[in-house]
């Protein structure tokens, strides 16, 4: 079930049923009462579900989109996104846009990421971009991670590139790590070994005695990868 955190006064069960009908209302009235989903947003959810169910589904709530893959959902969700008042409900839209087959919508989602209107949910949009990555849209991802201030974002757009060892992403990984190591140390250690460049071995080894066991584990793994690369280069 999607959640909301608006300051709307809670609706009654009867009011939710009047807005959504009994079928959807049974799925939503508890959340509406508990967290205060507005009457406006409940009506938008109803319209969303009506459009999705017109495709041949019988969903009572939007959470089913997390485990049901159908690219036809995406334009419906993106069309309704600006109509939602709740930031939490807007963020939930991008939890549903999470399947690789939705990759053709990367340009639209990347534009939303860069839209100041959605700055508060950039992390969630970035999660969606991480899951939808396609190499043909590499430049869109590079544009995002090279933008001034990206080092403050702490999302996974950079990971989508580094996971695939995109060469142009390495300078950006180093840039954001050097600016904010307290934020990006995990990401740096997780992916630097994949680039197989022993130049970064000394930086990795700084974390071998870190207090955080996860940092130590990642440092050990990266150290091994970079040492193997160094040994291979020496043999060559």
PyMOL commands that set and color helices and strands:
alter all, ss='L'
color gray80, all
select helices_A, chain A and resi 13-35+39-53+62-66+72-81+87-96+100-114+116-132+135-145+150-152+157-162+167-179+181-195+198-205+213-235
alter helices_A, ss='H'
color red, helices_A
deselect
rebuild
show_as cartoon
